[in-house]
Amino acid sequence: MNNQTIVAIMYDFDRTLSTRDMQDYSFIPSLGMTDAEFWSFTNEFGTAQQMDSILAYMYAMVKKAEEKNMPLLRDKLVEMGRSVEFFNGVEGWFDRITEYGAQKGVKVEHYVISSGMKEIIEGSRISGKFKSIFACEFLYDENGAAVWPKTDVNYTNKTQFVYRINKGVLDISNDIDLNRSMPEDSKRVPFCNMIYIGDGLSDVPCMKMMKAYGGYSIAVYQNRDSKVEDLLMKDRVDFIYPADYSEGTGLDRTVKNIITKMSVSDILYNENAAQKASVRK
């Protein structure tokens, strides 16, 4: 185990931290399109081409920008991140939860695992709160214009980033260390010290992973409906809460209680290990 307990909290972004899909705030309006028009084009194109839905929307971003004679520039996407709006309490959440963890003797780290655009997230007001941001990203030419998808984070391959956090292999080009066998007690963040927060079906693979390996998963929602309740009743998620990150909310209390449990569990583990070491002597 690590000398200090590390707790990793992993977040989806769109409709989990932000109130809408991140493209809806600035990018789609800049095309002169409505949200419905853009996503309808994306979905119809992806279906017709039997294409990964995430690659389809990345292609649509490039194509529609070209049609408007508006090169898709990295700097412009980062700038668009400034317009992203967040749920209540999000902007103060990370420091508050990190401080709570410190009070309990654990180090809390925050990560994004999103099918949205890394560039837009990097331009948002909360980007500095994350140890790593795993999200879709373009490769850019010498003029800063998008030319090819660099990273595609779809709903299923989100789970690889949970493994990366587990092993501490955060460089996504490093597959050798990611796939190398490693004893459980040498992994940087044990699965049992992980919390995944998402908003729905797209997060189910990661949520189920938490259930399988001893971590925790939380589904947040704007409007409670049968879909989010179904996640709870079918044991695909541990808790469901309104997407309100303010102090004293149910979400706030539960995450703090989970951190407390993780802290105590690690203390007991270390006490047991110390006794065994003493007996061996």
C-alpha positions, -999 to +999 in steps of 0.1 A: +000+000+000+010+036-004+024+054+027-005+078+024-039+067+013-049+081-021-086+084-030-094+090-067-127+106-076-134+103-113-160+124-130-178+123-163-182+159-174-212+167-196-244+168-175-224+155-145-204+187-138-216+209-166-253+216-171-253+206-208-231+191-234-200+213-236-204+219-274-238+234-268-225+265-250-204+281-277-192+258-305-226+248-320-240+284-318-208+295-337-219+273-366-253+290-368-269+257-358-292+246-330-281+218-306-308+196-321-296+202-357-260+194-349-266+163-329-292+150-354-266+154-382-240+136-361-263+107-352-276+102-387-241+103-402-227+079-376-255+055-381-253+056-419-215+050-418-217+024-390-193+047-372-182+050-336-205+077-322-177+097-307-156+097-339-188+107-357-193+138-336-156+147-339-159+144-377-190+165-376-172+193-357-145+194-384-169+192-413-194+218-401-166+242-392-151+238-427-185+245-442-186+278-423-150+285-435-141+285-398-110+263-392-113+243-360-085+258-340-072+244-307-069+279-292-105+286-301-118+254-285-099+262-253-114+297-253-149+282-257-144+264-224-148+297-206-185+297-214-192+263-198-217+265-170-217+242-139-242+228-115-246+244-081-215+240-059-192+225-085-166+253-085-161+250-047-165+213-045-129+201-054-111+222-028-137+214-001-135+176-007-097+176-010-095+195+024-119+170+040-098+141+028-067+158+043-085+161+076-090+123+075-054+116+066-060+108+029-049+125-003-079+131-026-072+133-064-098+144-090-099+131-125-121+136-156-130+107-178-152+123-205-164+117-241-163+154-245-135+176-258-103+179-237-096+213-252-129+227-240-124+212-205-090+227-203-104+262-210-131+258-183-129+275-149-123+241-131-096+226-153-069+233-127-086+211-101-079+178-119-047+157-117-055+144-152-081+150-179-089+120-201-111+131-229-114+133-267-088+154-284-077+164-319-043+163-335-034+198-349-012+210-377+014+237-375-013+264-377-032+249-347-060+235-369-076+201-362-065+174-388-072+141-371-087+125-339-059+121-314-079+105-286-114+090-287-130+083-254-161+063-260-185+048-234-168+014-233-131+024-234-136+048-205-127+018-184-091+018-196-086+052-179-098+037-146-070+011-150-045+039-157-054+057-125-053+024-106-017+017-118-006+053-120+001+051-157-014+084-168+005+088-201-021+074-226+007+065-251+022+041-225+004+008-230+033-013-219+032-004-183-006-003-184-007-040-194+022-051-173+013-075-144+015-057-110+008-070-075-024-056-061-007-040-031+017-021-053-009-003-074-010+034-068-048+037-062-066+005-052-100+001-068-115+001-033-103+037-030-121+049-061-154+068-066-169+073-100-195+101-105-215+101-138-250+109-151-263+079-169-261+050-192-229+062-209-212+058-175-225+023-168-193+004-178-172+024-152-200+022-126-202-016-130-164-017-127-166+001-094-192-024-082-171-054-093-138-042-077-150-026-044-151+010-054-182+033-053-203+048-080-228+077-079-253+088-106-263+125-105-293+138-123-311+171-132-345+155-131-351+122-114-367+097-137-371+059-142-338+056-160-317+068-130-339+049-106-334+018-127-296+021-123-301+020-086-326-008-084-305-030-107-274-024-086-256-008-115-248+022-092-245+026-054-262+060-050-283+085-069-284+122-061-295+155-077-265+172-094-260+197-065-224+198-052-231+223-025-219+217+010-244+197+031-263+181+002-268+144+000-240+141-026-216+160-003-224+139+028-222+106+010-188+113-007-174+125+027-187+093+044-171+072+017-138+090+021-140+084+059-146+047+054-117+044+030-095+062+055-105+039+084-101+008+062-066+018+052-057+024+089-069-011+098-050-026+068-018-009+079-022-020+115-027-056+104+003-054+082+024-040+110+014-068+134+022-094+108+056-079+102+063-078+139+054-115+143+077-124+115+106-109+133 
